[in-house]
Amino acid sequence: MQRIKKLKILSSLYNYKLFGLNYIYDIHYTKKNTSTTDTLPNNLNQMEKIVQNCHLCQLSKTRKNIVFGEGNINAEIMFIGEGPGANEDQSGKPFVGRAGELLTKIIENVLHIRREDTYIANIVKCRPPNNRVPTPQEVKSCIPYLLKQIDIIKPKIIITLGATAYNNLTQDTTPISKIRGEVLNFGNAKLIPTFHPSFLLRNPSAKKFVFSDMKKVKQLMI
């Protein structure tokens, strides 16, 4: 429990730092070997090995594979989803099912870049059972890994896919239907929320909104 409390504090502080705020006091810890943004290595390969051995939340008990993330480590564009599904849990790679196929089409046919030139990750690295939404505790245990990925990759544009990704990354509870398509500041990056590809599979009529959002991304790429 003490480790989780530390992760909660550090995750919040790191979010403040990304938004340009300075820490107003120092927090000292005596317990070692905690996975925080401060103690995580500045190397994605080394960090992936740490995540493979992570047991900070209950999701580690049911996962087949962690889904760390993949793509260009120098990517200008980073996509962030909610969490792995069954196909991703099996393969260890993000967005490989039907939603992944749709995401690839969006990247290649609308943004006109290769998927491998982007970086794709999720809020949590392990699959929630039955594809449920990750709990706040699970997110708080896992999000330091994502924040460190952002810190290392330094993308110019972050695209959050769906409400879970946007709400948990920004701590803003605005519904995705109201915030999607907005161009926001996130540290040194621009952040654009949009609908998750899984939502588009269930609601094809919403594809036009994502197309509009990606046009804004293209403008930022110039």
Buried (B, 14 or more C-beta within 10 A) or exposed (E): EEBBEBBBBBBEBBBEBBEEEEEEEEEEBEEEEBBBBEBBEEEBEEBBEBBEEBEBBBBBEEBBBBBBBBBBBEBBBBBBBBBBBEBBBBBBBBBBBEBBEBBBEBBEEBBEBEBEBBBBBBBBBBBBEEEEBBBEBBBBBBBBBBBBBBBBBBBEBBBBBBBBBBBBBBEEEBEBEEBBBBBBEBBEBBBBBBBBBBBBBEEEEBBEBBEEBBEBBEEBEE
